[in-house]
């Protein structure tokens, strides 16, 4: 019951943030006119964007599979790909619950323990977060004047001094919680009961998370990670080519949209709705001035909307395929002689 209330509270918070940022983004524009202009989007480039997204999913599945192999609980590529697609389906509709969903899928299809799969997911997220931070850091160094003023004014607009103090306090509490967690894992006092089971679960998850450091081919992990981010940039570039208002912009803008706009996906908002629209608009205003308002609104809507629709579409197909796998597995267990006849 408490978990359900927490999930509902997270969803309501995410929807509240999304609604506020959508209002701030479109309050001075005509949404109907923007959508009308977007109808001229080239379907060929939209299809290429979908293909780039599918390739990104494939390399995510390959990277995750090699980590599962190293953790001692290998899983088939088909099941891993299905669980990856389901992750994005759930994350598009809820505030970041997809990771639990994909681990549950592998538990059902390949008997991979939740603690192990969650540990490998943590490693994946850490790797992606490092790439995101590295990309954002490099862009900030190159564009310190534009982006420094942009984010300074943006946070001053969204947060007052009191809210900043609250965020600082939460950061301190988070660090203290991290220290307490480390001490809990190292403690020898908890061997039985609920606390003991929690400690075992967390230790197995940490062991799986650290398995990336012991990969036989770490360069392949790096290659998969690089390809994942390359196809994400390429997807955004294809979306830019699809719109007349943004088709003349450089590949560099696609990098900006992914890395700076990607900060919006990191927030607990379903599908990055509102957060990515707001940040992408600020990027266009910072680089193109007021002339970038309409292109920024259009690409924000198209990039987020198309990605959302593709994630849901691919995810639903994966979900039906998963149900078929479960049904077939159950049928084989009930009729072993038929399955091998």
N, C-alpha and C positions, 0 to 999 in steps of 0.2 A: 504493500500500500504506500509506504513512504517513498519507494523507488518510483512508483507511478506519479505521485505528487511532484517529485523532483523533476521528472521528465516533462510533465505538463508545465511546471514553472519555467524550465529552460526554454521550452517551445514558445511560451508566451513572451518571455524576455526577448528571445530572438526575433519574434514577429514584431514586437514593439520597436526594437532597434531598426529593423528593416523598414517599418512604416515611417518612422521619423526621418530616416535618411532618404527614402524615396520622396517624401514631401519636400525636404530641403533641396533635393536635386531637381525636381520638376516644377517647383512652385512658380517659377518665372517663365515657364515654357508651355506651349500647347502640345499636350501629349498626342492629341489626334493628328495634328500636322506632322509630328515626328513619325508616327506609325505609318501615315500615308506616304511619306518619303521613303520609308524602309521597304515598301512594297516593290520598289525597283531593284531589290537585292538580287544578284545573279545566282540562280540555283546551282550552277556548276561549282562556284566557289564555296557555296554552303555545303555541297556534297563532299568537296575536298576537305573542308573543315571536319566533317563527320569522319572521313577516312583517317585524318591525322589523329583524331580523338581515339578511334579504335586501335590504331597502332600504339598510342600511348598506353592504353589499357593492356595490350599484349605485352609490352616491355615491363609494365608494373607486375603482371602475373609471372613473367620469367624471373624477375628479380626476387619476388617473394618466394617462388618455388625453390630457388637455389638456397635461400635462407632456411626454408623448412627442411631441406635435405641436410643442411649442416647441423640443424637442431636435433637430428635423429628421428624426425617424424615426416618423411617425404610424402608428398601428395601429387596426384596427377595434374598435368597442366590444364586439362579441360575443367576440372573442378576448381582449381585455383583461379582460372580466368572467370568462371561463373561467379565465384565469391567476390572477386574484385569488382565486377560489374554491379553486383548487388550492393556492394559498399557505397557506390556512387548514387545508386537509386535511393537508398535509405538516407544518405547524407543530404540529398537534394530535397527531402521532405521533412527531415528532422534535424535538430541541432547536434550533428556529429555523433550519431549512434550507429553509423555504418560499420565501424570497426568491430563492434560487438557482433553485428549481424554476420559479417564475413567469417569471423572465427567460428560462429555457430554452424555455418554452412559446412566448413571443413570438418568440424566434429561429426557431422552427420554423414558426409560423403567418404572421408578418409580416416576417421577416428583420431584426428589430431587433437590433443588436449587443448582446452581453451587457454590455459596458462602459457603453453608453448607458442601457440599462434599469436596470442596477444603480445608476447615478448618480441616476436619477430616483427609485428606491426609497429611496436615502439621503436625498434631499430630503423625501420623504414621511415617513420615520421621524423626521427632525429636526423637522418640523412637528408630528407627533403627540406627540413627546416634549415639545416646548414646551407643548402644550396640557395634557398630563398633569401636567407640573411646575407650570404655572400653576394648574390645578385643585387639585392637592395643596397648593400654597402658600396659596391662598385659604382652603381648608378648615382648614388648620393655624392660620391667623390667627383664624378664627372659633371654632375648637375647641381652642385651644392647651392648655387645662388638661387636657381629656380625652385628646387624642391625644399630647401631650407625654409624659405619664405612661405611656400605652399603649406607644409605641414605645421609650421609655427602658427599661421593664421587659422588653419583648419582645427587644430586642437584648442586654440583659444576660443574659437567660435562654438565648439561642441562642449567644452569642459570649462567650468569656472575654477577658481582657486580651491573651493571646498571639495569639488570632485577630484581634483588632482591630489589633494591631501589624502582622500579616501583611497585612491589608486596606490599611492605610496605606502599607505598602511597595509593594503592587501598584499603588496609585493613583499613587505617584511614578514607578514604572516605566512606567505607562501614559502619563503626561504626557511623560516623556522620549522614549517611542516616538513620540508625536504630533509632537514637535519634530523628531526624526530623519526622520520621514516627510515633513514639510514641506521640510526641507533636501534630501531625496532628489528631490522633485519639482522643486525649483528648480535642481538641479545640471545643468550642461551636460556633465558628464564621461561620462554614459551615453547613447550614441547607437546602439550596435549590441549584438548578442547578447541573452542572456536578460534582463539588467538593463534594457536599452534597451526591450525589449518590455513589461516590467513597468511601466516609467515611462510609456510611451505609453498603456497600459491605464488606469493610475491617473489620468493627466491627462484622458483622455476621460471617465472616470467623474466626476471633479471638475467638469468643464465641464457635464456633464448635471445634476449635483446643484445647481450654482449657477444653472441655467436658470430656476428658480422666481423668482429676483429679476428676471428679464426678461420675465415673463409679460405679455401684452397686457391681460389682465383679472385682475389679482391679487385683486380683490374676489371673483371667482368661485371662485378657489382657497380663499379664506377661507370663503366660503359653503359649499362642499362639505365643508371640514374641520369647520365647525360642525355641519352636518347629520349627518356621520359620528358625532360624539360624542353628538349629541342622540338618535339612534336607538339607540346603545348604552345610554344611560341609560334610554330608554323600554323597551328589551328587558328590562333588569333590573327595572324597575317592573312590567312585565307578569308576570314570574316571581314577584315578590312578591305580586301580586294572585291568582296561581294557588294559593298556599298559604294555608290558613286561619290558620296561625300568624303570617303576615306580611302578610295582606291589609289589616290596619288601619293599617299603617305609612305614613308620608308619602313623597312623591316625593323628599324630601331624602335618605332612606335609600338610595334607588336611586343617587343621586349619590355618596354615600359608598361604596357597594359598588363602583361603577365606578372612581372615581378612587383611593381608598385601596386597595381590593382589586385594582385594576388594576396596582399595583406588583408583585403576584405574577406577572402575565403577562410582566413585563419580565425575569424571571429565566430562566436557561437550563433550564427544566423543560418537558417536553412537555405542551401544553395547560393550563399553569398548575396542574396537579394538585398538590395538597398546599399549595402556596404561597397560592393564593387561599382555600382552605378555612380555613387557619390565620388569615390576616389578617382575613377576613370575621367569623370567630368573635370575634376580639379587638375588632372594631368594635362588635359587638352587646353584648359584655360591658362595654365602656367606656361605652356609651350607655344600656343597659337593666339593667346589673347581671347577677346570676345568672339573672334571669328571661329574659334574652336568649340563654341558652345553647342551648336547643332550637331557637328560631327561627333563630339564627345558623347552627347546624349544618345545619338543613333548607335554608335559602336558599343556603348555600354549596354543598351537594350538588346542589341543583336547578339553580342558575345555571351552575355549572361543568359539570355533567353534561349538561344540555340543550344548552348552547352547544357542548360537545364533539360530541354526537350530530348536531346540526344542521350543524356544520362538516364532519364526516365525510360525512354524507349529501349535502349540497350539493356537496362537493368531489368525491365519487365520480361524481355526475351530470356535473359539469364535466369530469372526467377522461375519461369515456366519450365526451362530446361532442367533446373535443379529439382523441381517437383517431379519431373519425369524420371530423373535419376533415382530419387527416393522411392517412387512407385515401382520402378523396375527392380530395385534392390529388394524391396519387400516381397515382390512377386517371386523373385528367384529363391528367397529363403523359404517361402511357402511351398514352392514346387521345384525343388532341386533337380529332380529327374527331368522335368521339362526343359529347364534352363540348359542342360548339357546334352539334350537329345539331338 
